[in-house]
Amino acid sequence: MTPIEDYALLGDMGTAAMVGRDGSVDWLCLPRFDSPACLAALVGTPDNGFWRIAPANGAGTCAGRAYRPDTLVLDTWWRTPTGVARVTDFMAPMSPLPCLVRIVEGVVGEVSLRSELRLRFHQGRVVPWVRGVDGCTVAVAGPDAVWLSVDGEARLTGDEHATVAELTVAAGRRIALVLAWAPSHHTWPPRTLGVPVETLLKETVEHWRGWAGRCNYQGPWRDAVVRSLITLKALTYAPTGGIVAAPTTSLPGCIGGERNWDERYCWLRDSTLTLSCLLGSGYREEATAWLDWLVRALAGDPADLQCVYGVGGQRLLRETEAHWLAGYQGSQPVRLGNSAVGRFHLDVYGEVLDTLYHSLLAGIPMPAHVWELVEALMGFLQRHWREPDQGLWQVRGPRRHFVHSKVMVWVAADRALRMGKLLGRNGSSAQWWAMRQEVHRQVCREGWDPGQGSFVQSYGSPALDATALLMPRLGFLPAQDVRVRGTLRALHGLQEGGFLHRYAPGDEGVHTVDGMAGREGAFVSCSLWHADTLAATGHVLKAQEEFERVLAVRNDVGLLAEQWDPRTGRQLGNFPKAVSHLALVETAFALSAAPSPYPRSPAASDRRRSG
């Protein structure tokens, strides 16, 4: 099966497709990120749907691929005994309905390629009805229809529940295939199929380059920062402003194991980092859209605040298992939906109030009822902050008094007080101030292990946790505090191959914290938090080395999954992961602003792990 890191992302800010180095689109949900997949080979088998364009009979190799600079348009070059061809893949963000375009062009000699589209609706299990309409092929199942047209000298034919086309291109010739979704009750082809592919390509390139050109980062890692920002933009659901954690489900944190989650949704734990990243990079409009999504999603009783919501702000994300899908390299179950919505998470209250506070500081227009929301959230926390929860990592084991969750309670009280001062609303300041002080004292007393000289994961436990690295960023303790430095030293014990695990990884047994079997990889975002803290404590050169170590494990087109496995040299988890790219951007800004006694090496940021 194709390695996770061999995939590239295509997207239109509504949904996304994953295309491998073998020319196969193995994941596509239509019409939006959280819709049922119609190509699901990524977490199943070829029988669950794919669309491959590659040299006929395997008579050729991928000679390389790259995104066009500052775009999400992917070029892949194929070398065969008879010549060289290029396949250009993209999704058209200006199209009113989802549209995936694949253009085959001859470069040298004459090359024969084969297109094979095997659609399987409803999460890869329903074979659609296929017929020809107005020169197109249309596949229909339930509410969905997918139309396929060919522009050029090729003919679509049926072959064992697949639609195939033989594509022969000489140098300078091209054939374009356009796949578009529409509701099945529409009996006419989508308008996009009538637009010249040259127009779609030109508009798509201009769209991405115009957007990327607004980035205000001018440091030594600009290429990496822009690629991460484009990835984040591609993971944005444009109609609402919500940003999904990843475009995929159930890519495993442990190959062959059960650490498989559906992350096609929006997590509140990333809200402050998202806002900071967008504002710092010059994308105020996107930051405002994210805030608007957040405020709409929060409507209701503070007791019902969830850690995760759908792209439209929906709350019901019932988790089920797709038993008909074999899982990525046998990693089962394949999960659809996410049961984290039903768990108790104290940290999200701090994330929300921190986001609202920084939005206020940035001058983003706030809803008239925002102060009522602040008071409601704080009222709930005052009654419940002493309770255990399931923490930032959303463990499926018993609730605990997680140190990071209590720190985020402190953040909530601190930001509420600051907002009250800015807005002239001081009615509850005395109670909130007392709560903030009590939480701080409790964390410093119960969350500190004097034997290890470190903050720990939860009260009464010796286990360490990378979330302690966030204390200086959150303002809980200054970076120069002896307890921060002690924790930084202790966390070296979580490092493996220069990368940081979120907490001690397991092997064959079951984690006492998360209740899941199997050894996972090191978290990319945690390694970047570590670099941030190193820089904040004066170890700028070490921080830069750690940052460039992360840059070096991006795939050939600059993408990062949730995890990196130093033992196998593989990316693990859902891909690409928004928080990995958010953390990358934040660390680039932090290091660019930090004084360094040595010249930086921009060339290191261009290193790529070869497939």
C-alpha positions in Angstrom: 0.0 0.0 0.0 1.2 3.5 -0.8 3.0 5.1 2.2 1.1 7.9 3.9 3.9 10.4 3.1 3.6 9.5 -0.6 0.3 11.4 -0.9 -0.3 14.9 -2.0 -3.3 17.1 -1.2 -5.7 18.6 -3.7 -8.5 20.9 -2.5 -11.0 23.6 -3.2 -11.9 24.8 0.3 -14.9 22.6 0.4 -13.4 19.1 0.2 -10.1 17.4 -0.6 -8.6 14.6 -2.6 -5.4 12.6 -1.8 -3.3 11.5 -4.8 -0.3 9.2 -4.5 3.0 9.1 -6.3 1.6 6.2 -8.3 -1.0 8.6 -9.9 -3.9 7.2 -8.0 -6.5 9.4 -6.2 -7.3 7.1 -3.3 -9.5 9.4 -1.2 -12.2 11.8 -2.1 -15.3 12.8 -0.2 -18.1 14.7 -2.1 -19.4 17.3 -1.9 -17.6 18.3 1.3 -14.9 17.2 3.8 -17.2 15.2 6.0 -19.4 13.7 3.3 -19.3 10.0 2.5 -16.2 9.0 0.4 -16.7 7.9 -3.2 -13.0 7.0 -3.5 -11.9 5.1 -0.4 -9.0 2.9 -1.4 -6.8 4.8 1.1 -8.4 3.0 4.0 -9.6 -0.1 2.1 -8.6 -1.8 -1.1 -8.9 -0.8 -4.8 -12.4 -2.3 -4.8 -13.4 0.6 -2.5 -12.7 3.2 -5.1 -9.8 5.0 -6.8 -8.9 7.0 -9.9 -5.5 6.2 -11.3 -3.8 7.9 -14.3 -0.4 6.2 -15.0 1.5 4.6 -17.8 -0.3 1.7 -19.4 0.7 -1.7 -18.2 3.0 -0.2 -15.6 5.6 0.6 -18.3 6.9 3.8 -16.7 8.1 5.4 -13.5 7.3 8.6 -11.7 10.2 10.9 -12.5 9.2 13.5 -9.9 6.3 15.8 -8.8 5.9 19.2 -7.4 3.3 21.8 -6.7 3.5 24.8 -8.9 5.1 27.6 -6.8 2.6 29.1 -4.3 -0.3 27.0 -5.5 -2.1 23.7 -4.9 -1.7 22.7 -8.5 0.3 19.4 -8.7 2.5 18.4 -11.6 3.7 14.8 -11.9 6.2 13.6 -14.5 6.1 10.1 -15.9 9.1 8.6 -17.8 8.5 5.7 -20.1 10.6 3.9 -22.7 8.9 6.0 -25.4 8.9 9.4 -23.9 7.9 11.7 -21.0 4.4 12.9 -20.0 3.1 15.3 -17.4 -0.1 14.9 -15.4 -1.4 18.1 -13.8 -3.9 17.6 -11.0 -6.0 20.3 -9.2 -9.4 21.1 -7.8 -11.0 24.3 -9.0 -11.8 26.5 -6.0 -13.9 28.9 -8.2 -16.3 26.1 -9.4 -19.8 26.3 -7.9 -19.7 22.5 -7.4 -16.7 20.3 -6.5 -14.6 19.6 -9.5 -11.3 17.6 -9.9 -9.3 18.2 -13.1 -6.5 15.9 -14.5 -4.6 17.1 -17.6 -2.3 14.7 -19.4 0.3 16.4 -21.6 3.1 15.0 -23.8 6.5 16.4 -23.1 9.0 14.2 -25.0 8.2 11.5 -27.6 4.9 9.7 -27.3 3.5 8.2 -24.1 0.5 5.9 -23.5 -1.2 6.2 -20.2 -4.4 4.7 -18.8 -7.1 6.3 -16.8 -9.1 4.0 -14.6 -11.9 5.4 -12.4 -13.6 3.0 -10.0 -16.3 5.0 -8.1 -17.7 3.5 -4.9 -20.3 5.7 -3.2 -21.3 5.8 0.5 -17.9 5.2 2.0 -16.6 2.9 -0.6 -19.3 0.2 -0.6 -21.9 1.1 -3.2 -21.4 0.4 -6.9 -23.2 3.2 -8.8 -25.3 3.0 -11.9 -23.3 4.4 -14.8 -24.7 5.7 -18.1 -23.7 8.1 -20.9 -25.4 11.6 -21.1 -24.5 14.4 -23.5 -21.0 13.0 -24.2 -20.3 12.5 -20.5 -20.3 9.5 -18.2 -22.5 9.9 -15.1 -22.4 7.6 -12.1 -25.4 7.8 -9.7 -26.1 6.3 -6.3 -28.6 7.7 -3.8 -28.2 11.5 -3.5 -24.9 11.7 -5.4 -24.0 11.9 -9.0 -20.4 12.2 -10.4 -20.0 13.3 -14.0 -16.8 12.6 -16.0 -15.9 14.3 -19.3 -12.9 14.0 -21.6 -11.5 16.9 -23.6 -9.2 15.4 -26.2 -8.6 12.3 -28.4 -9.8 9.6 -26.0 -12.9 7.6 -25.4 -14.5 6.5 -22.1 -15.5 2.8 -21.9 -16.8 0.5 -19.2 -14.7 -2.3 -17.8 -15.7 -4.5 -14.8 -17.5 -1.7 -12.9 -14.9 0.9 -13.8 -14.7 3.7 -16.4 -11.4 3.5 -18.4 -9.7 5.6 -21.1 -6.6 5.0 -23.1 -4.6 8.2 -23.3 -1.9 8.6 -25.9 -0.1 11.9 -26.1 2.7 13.1 -28.3 4.9 16.1 -27.3 2.8 19.2 -27.2 -0.5 17.4 -27.2 -2.9 17.1 -24.2 -6.0 15.3 -23.0 -8.0 16.6 -20.1 -10.4 14.7 -17.8 -12.8 16.6 -15.6 -14.8 15.0 -12.7 -17.6 17.0 -11.2 -20.1 16.2 -8.4 -23.8 17.2 -8.6 -27.0 16.2 -6.7 -28.3 13.1 -8.4 -31.7 14.7 -9.2 -29.9 17.1 -11.6 -30.3 15.5 -15.0 -27.9 17.8 -16.8 -24.1 18.0 -16.7 -22.6 20.6 -14.2 -21.7 23.9 -15.8 -18.0 23.3 -15.0 -17.8 20.6 -17.6 -18.4 23.2 -20.2 -15.6 25.5 -19.1 -12.3 25.1 -21.0 -9.7 23.4 -18.8 -7.2 26.1 -19.7 -9.6 28.6 -18.1 -10.0 26.4 -15.0 -6.2 26.0 -14.7 -5.5 29.7 -15.1 -8.1 30.7 -12.6 -6.9 28.2 -10.1 -3.2 29.2 -10.4 -4.2 32.9 -10.1 -6.4 32.2 -7.1 -3.7 30.4 -5.1 -0.9 32.8 -6.0 -3.0 35.8 -5.2 -3.8 34.3 -1.8 -0.2 33.2 -1.1 1.0 36.7 -2.0 -0.7 38.2 1.0 1.6 36.3 3.4 3.7 38.8 5.3 6.4 36.3 6.5 9.7 37.2 4.9 12.1 35.1 7.0 14.5 32.3 5.9 11.8 29.6 5.9 9.3 31.4 3.6 8.8 28.5 1.2 7.9 26.2 4.1 5.7 28.8 5.8 3.8 29.5 2.6 3.3 25.8 1.8 1.9 25.3 5.3 -0.4 28.3 5.0 -1.7 27.0 1.6 -2.4 23.6 3.3 -4.3 25.3 6.1 -6.3 27.3 3.5 -7.1 24.1 1.7 -8.4 22.6 4.9 -10.8 25.5 5.4 -14.5 25.0 4.6 -15.1 28.3 2.8 -18.9 28.6 3.4 -18.5 28.7 7.2 -14.8 29.5 7.9 -14.3 26.2 9.9 -10.9 24.5 9.5 -10.8 20.7 9.6 -8.0 19.0 11.6 -7.3 16.8 8.6 -9.0 15.7 5.3 -8.8 12.0 6.1 -10.1 9.4 8.6 -8.4 6.5 10.2 -4.9 6.9 9.0 -3.2 5.1 11.9 -0.9 6.3 14.6 0.2 2.7 14.9 0.3 0.6 11.8 -2.0 -2.4 12.2 -3.4 -1.0 15.4 -6.6 0.7 16.7 -5.4 4.3 17.0 -7.5 5.4 14.0 -9.6 8.5 14.2 -11.9 10.5 12.0 -10.5 14.1 11.9 -12.5 15.7 9.2 -14.0 18.1 11.8 -13.0 21.3 13.7 -11.3 21.1 17.1 -11.6 23.9 19.6 -8.2 23.0 21.1 -6.5 24.5 18.0 -8.6 27.7 18.0 -6.1 30.1 19.6 -3.2 28.7 17.6 -5.3 29.0 14.4 -6.2 32.6 15.1 -2.6 33.5 16.0 -1.2 31.9 12.9 -3.6 33.6 10.6 -3.3 37.0 12.1 0.5 36.8 12.4 0.7 35.8 8.7 -1.5 38.6 7.5 -4.7 36.8 6.9 -7.2 38.8 8.9 -10.2 37.9 6.8 -9.6 34.2 7.4 -9.1 34.8 11.1 -12.4 36.7 11.3 -14.2 33.9 9.4 -12.7 31.4 11.9 -13.9 33.5 14.9 -17.4 33.8 13.3 -17.5 30.0 12.9 -16.4 29.5 16.5 -19.0 31.9 18.0 -21.8 30.3 16.1 -20.7 26.8 17.1 -20.6 27.7 20.8 -24.2 28.8 20.9 -26.1 27.0 23.6 -25.6 25.9 27.2 -21.9 26.2 28.3 -22.3 22.7 29.9 -22.7 21.4 26.4 -19.5 22.9 25.1 -17.8 20.2 22.9 -14.2 19.8 22.0 -15.0 19.2 18.3 -17.8 20.3 15.9 -18.6 19.7 12.2 -17.6 22.1 9.5 -21.0 23.7 9.6 -20.9 23.9 13.4 -23.0 20.7 13.8 -22.8 18.9 17.2 -23.9 15.4 16.4 -20.9 13.5 15.0 -21.9 10.0 16.0 -19.0 7.6 15.7 -19.5 4.3 13.8 -17.1 1.7 12.4 -16.9 0.9 8.6 -16.5 -2.9 8.9 -16.4 -3.2 5.1 -13.2 -1.3 4.9 -10.0 -3.2 5.6 -8.2 -0.2 7.0 -4.9 1.3 6.0 -2.4 -1.6 6.0 -4.9 -3.5 8.1 -5.3 -0.8 10.8 -8.8 -1.3 12.1 -11.4 -0.1 12.8 -12.0 2.5 10.2 -14.0 5.1 12.1 -16.6 7.5 10.8 -17.6 10.3 13.1 -15.9 11.0 16.4 -17.2 10.2 19.9 -15.0 12.9 21.5 -18.1 15.1 21.3 -19.5 13.3 24.3 -16.6 13.7 26.7 -15.8 16.4 29.3 -12.9 18.7 28.4 -12.0 21.6 30.6 -9.2 22.8 28.3 -11.6 24.0 25.6 -13.0 26.7 27.9 -9.6 28.3 28.1 -9.0 27.9 24.4 -12.3 29.7 23.6 -11.7 32.6 26.0 -8.1 32.9 24.9 -9.3 33.1 21.3 -12.0 35.7 22.1 -9.4 37.8 24.0 -6.8 37.8 21.2 -9.6 38.6 18.7 -10.5 41.6 20.8 -6.9 42.8 21.0 -6.6 42.4 17.2 -9.7 44.7 16.7 -11.8 42.0 15.1 -15.5 43.0 15.4 -17.1 41.0 18.2 -20.7 39.9 18.4 -22.9 42.1 20.7 -23.5 39.1 23.0 -19.9 38.1 23.5 -19.7 39.3 27.1 -22.8 37.2 27.9 -20.9 34.3 26.5 -17.8 35.1 28.6 -19.9 35.2 31.7 -21.7 32.0 30.9 -18.5 30.1 30.3 -16.9 31.4 33.4 -20.0 30.7 35.5 -19.8 27.1 34.4 -16.1 26.8 35.1 -16.5 28.3 38.6 -18.8 25.4 39.4 -16.9 22.6 37.7 -13.2 23.4 37.3 -12.2 21.1 40.2 -13.6 18.0 38.4 -11.3 15.6 36.5 -11.6 15.6 32.7 -10.2 13.8 29.6 -7.7 16.3 28.7 -6.2 17.9 25.6 -5.4 14.4 24.1 -9.1 13.3 24.6 -8.1 10.1 26.3 -10.5 7.2 26.2 -9.4 6.0 29.6 -10.7 7.3 33.0 -10.9 11.0 33.7 -8.0 12.6 35.5 -6.9 15.9 36.9 -4.8 16.8 33.9 -2.3 19.5 34.6 -2.8 21.1 31.2 -6.5 21.2 31.7 -6.1 23.1 35.0 -3.6 25.5 33.3 -6.3 26.2 30.7 -8.8 26.9 33.5 -6.3 29.5 34.7 -6.0 30.9 31.1 -9.8 31.2 31.0 -10.0 33.2 34.2 -7.0 35.3 33.2 -8.4 36.2 29.7 -11.9 36.9 31.1 -10.4 39.4 33.5 -8.4 41.0 30.7 -11.5 41.2 28.5 -13.5 42.7 31.3 -10.9 45.4 31.8 -10.8 46.2 28.1 -14.6 46.3 27.8 -15.2 48.0 31.2 -17.1 45.0 32.5 -15.8 44.3 36.0 -18.8 42.9 37.8 -17.4 39.4 38.5 -13.7 40.3 38.6 -13.2 39.6 42.3 -14.5 36.0 42.0 -12.6 35.4 38.8 -9.4 36.8 40.3 -9.7 34.5 43.3 -10.3 31.5 41.0 -7.3 32.3 38.9 -5.1 32.5 42.0 -6.4 29.3 43.5 -5.9 27.4 40.2 -2.4 28.7 39.9 -1.5 27.6 43.4 -3.1 24.2 42.9 -1.2 23.5 39.7 2.1 24.5 41.1 1.5 22.3 44.2 -0.3 19.3 42.8 1.1 19.2 39.3 4.8 19.6 40.3 7.0 16.6 40.9 10.0 17.7 43.0 11.8 14.4 42.5 11.9 14.8 38.7 12.0 18.6 38.9 9.2 18.8 36.4 5.5 19.4 35.9 3.7 16.1 35.3 0.8 15.0 33.2 -1.8 14.7 35.9 -2.0 15.1 39.7 -0.4 12.3 41.6 1.2 10.7 38.5 4.9 10.6 37.6 4.2 10.6 33.9 5.4 13.5 31.8 3.5 15.3 29.1 4.6 17.6 26.3 1.7 20.0 27.0 3.8 21.4 29.9 5.8 23.1 27.2 2.8 25.4 26.5 3.0 27.1 30.0 5.3 30.0 28.9 3.3 30.6 25.7 0.1 30.8 27.7 1.6 33.1 30.3 1.2 30.7 33.2 4.9 30.9 34.0 7.7 32.9 32.4 10.1 31.0 30.2 13.0 31.8 32.5 11.2 30.3 35.6 13.3 27.5 37.1 10.3 25.2 36.9 10.0 25.7 33.1 13.7 25.0 32.7 13.4 21.9 34.9 10.4 20.6 32.9 12.3 21.2 29.6 15.2 19.1 30.9 12.9 16.3 32.1 11.1 16.1 28.8 14.3 15.0 27.0 13.2 11.6 28.3 10.3 11.7 25.8 12.6 12.3 22.8 13.4 9.7 20.3 15.6 10.3 17.3 15.3 14.1 18.0 11.5 14.1 18.0 9.2 14.4 21.0 6.5 12.1 22.0 3.4 13.6 23.6 3.9 11.3 26.5 5.7 8.0 27.0 4.9 5.7 24.1 3.7 2.1 24.8 4.8 -1.0 23.0 2.7 -4.2 23.1 0.7 -3.3 26.2 -2.0 -0.7 26.8 -1.4 2.9 27.9 -2.6 3.6 31.4 -3.6 7.1 30.3 -5.4 6.7 27.0 -6.5 3.1 27.2 -5.3 2.2 23.7 -3.0 -0.5 22.6 0.1 -0.1 20.4 3.1 2.2 20.1 2.5 5.5 18.3 5.0 7.9 16.7 6.3 11.2 18.0 3.9 14.1 17.6 5.2 16.7 15.1 3.5 19.6 16.9 5.1 18.6 20.2 8.6 18.7 18.6 7.8 22.2 17.4 6.5 23.2 20.9 9.9 21.9 22.2 11.7 24.1 19.7 9.6 27.1 20.8 10.5 26.6 24.4 14.2 26.1 23.7 14.2 29.4 21.9 12.3 31.2 24.7 14.8 29.9 27.2 17.8 31.2 25.2 18.8 28.0 23.4 18.1 29.4 19.9 20.6 27.3 18.0 19.2 24.1 19.4 15.7 25.3 18.7 16.7 26.1 15.1 18.3 22.6 14.7 15.1 21.0 16.0 12.9 23.0 13.7 15.0 22.1 10.7 14.8 18.5 11.7 11.1 18.7 11.4 11.3 20.5 8.1 13.5 17.6 6.8 10.9 15.0 7.4 8.2 16.7 5.3 7.3 14.7 2.2 8.5 15.7 -1.2 5.7 18.3 -1.6 6.1 19.8 1.9 3.3 18.1 3.8 3.3 16.7 7.4 1.1 14.2 9.1 0.2 14.2 12.8 3.2 12.0 13.7 6.7 10.9 12.7 8.0 7.5 13.6 11.8 7.8 14.2 12.1 4.0 14.2 10.8 3.4 10.7 11.2 6.8 9.1 7.5 7.0 8.3 4.8 9.6 8.7 1.8 8.3 10.8 -1.7 9.5 11.5 -4.1 11.6 9.5 -2.6 13.6 6.7 -1.9 16.4 6.2 -2.5 17.5 9.8 -3.6 21.1 10.3 -2.0 21.5 13.8 1.4 20.3 12.5 1.4 23.0 9.9 0.0 25.6 12.3 2.9 24.8 14.7 5.4 25.0 11.9 4.3 28.5 11.0 4.3 29.7 14.6 7.8 28.3 15.2 9.1 29.9 12.0 7.9 33.3 13.2 9.3 32.7 16.7 12.8 31.7 15.4 12.9 34.5 12.9 12.3 37.0 15.7 14.8 35.4 18.1 18.4 36.5 18.2 20.9 33.9 16.9 24.7 33.9 17.2 25.0 31.8 14.1 23.7 32.4 10.5 20.6 30.4 9.7 20.7 27.9 6.9 17.7 28.5 4.6 18.9 25.6 2.4 18.1 23.2 5.2 14.4 24.2 5.0 14.3 22.9 1.5 15.4 19.4 2.4 12.8 16.8 1.6 12.5 13.2 2.6 12.7 11.3 -0.7 9.9 8.8 -1.3 
